[in-house]
Amino acid sequence: MDGATAVASDERFSTVDVIKGLVNLVTKSLITTNNIDDVAYLCLHETTRIYALEKLSDSRENESIRRRHAEYCDQWPASAGVRRWSASNAAGETSSWRNSIAQFANAARFEQSSLMASV
């Protein structure tokens, strides 16, 4: 839900508008939900995803949506509690870097397995 609202809300659509739209899609069974540890994971059916991508590519919002999605994906590791690695902390921190990568990979695998479980 956080990702959807981060990407879809803008000056025209508030977070509340996006949530109402998602609820509407769930009601119509175009999105399924999977609750894991009190977290609702949303899954867009493949045919709906294809249709939405076609509509998005035809719209003027394509670039702004893709930018907001990239920004959300860039910020996701920190929101998942994974520490970022940078060149400025490289000296003597190879093992910390490897641990950060492992944490990110584990978090991504959990997210992917959670999403796949909802399909």
Contacts in CASP RR format, 6 or more apart in sequence:
PFRMAT RR
TARGET T0000
AUTHOR 0000-0000-0000
METHOD contacts of the structure
MODEL  1
MDGATAVASDERFSTVDVIKGLVNLVTKSLITTNNIDDVAYLCLHETTRI
YALEKLSDSRENESIRRRHAEYCDQWPASAGVRRWSASNAAGETSSWRNS
IAQFANAARFEQSSLMASV
1 19 0 8 1.000
1 22 0 8 1.000
1 40 0 8 1.000
1 42 0 8 1.000
2 79 0 8 1.000
3 72 0 8 1.000
4 18 0 8 1.000
4 22 0 8 1.000
4 42 0 8 1.000
5 15 0 8 1.000
5 18 0 8 1.000
5 19 0 8 1.000
6 68 0 8 1.000
6 71 0 8 1.000
6 72 0 8 1.000
7 65 0 8 1.000
7 68 0 8 1.000
7 69 0 8 1.000
7 72 0 8 1.000
8 18 0 8 1.000
8 65 0 8 1.000
8 68 0 8 1.000
9 15 0 8 1.000
9 17 0 8 1.000
9 18 0 8 1.000
10 64 0 8 1.000
10 68 0 8 1.000
22 31 0 8 1.000
22 42 0 8 1.000
25 31 0 8 1.000
25 48 0 8 1.000
26 32 0 8 1.000
26 33 0 8 1.000
26 42 0 8 1.000
30 44 0 8 1.000
30 45 0 8 1.000
30 48 0 8 1.000
31 42 0 8 1.000
31 43 0 8 1.000
31 44 0 8 1.000
31 45 0 8 1.000
31 48 0 8 1.000
32 42 0 8 1.000
32 43 0 8 1.000
32 45 0 8 1.000
32 118 0 8 1.000
32 119 0 8 1.000
33 40 0 8 1.000
33 41 0 8 1.000
33 42 0 8 1.000
33 43 0 8 1.000
33 118 0 8 1.000
34 40 0 8 1.000
34 41 0 8 1.000
34 43 0 8 1.000
34 114 0 8 1.000
34 117 0 8 1.000
34 118 0 8 1.000
35 41 0 8 1.000
36 114 0 8 1.000
36 117 0 8 1.000
41 114 0 8 1.000
41 115 0 8 1.000
41 118 0 8 1.000
42 118 0 8 1.000
43 115 0 8 1.000
43 118 0 8 1.000
43 119 0 8 1.000
44 52 0 8 1.000
56 62 0 8 1.000
56 65 0 8 1.000
77 84 0 8 1.000
77 104 0 8 1.000
77 107 0 8 1.000
78 84 0 8 1.000
80 104 0 8 1.000
80 107 0 8 1.000
80 111 0 8 1.000
81 103 0 8 1.000
81 107 0 8 1.000
82 100 0 8 1.000
82 103 0 8 1.000
82 104 0 8 1.000
82 107 0 8 1.000
83 96 0 8 1.000
83 100 0 8 1.000
83 103 0 8 1.000
84 100 0 8 1.000
85 93 0 8 1.000
85 96 0 8 1.000
85 97 0 8 1.000
85 100 0 8 1.000
85 101 0 8 1.000
89 96 0 8 1.000
90 97 0 8 1.000
END
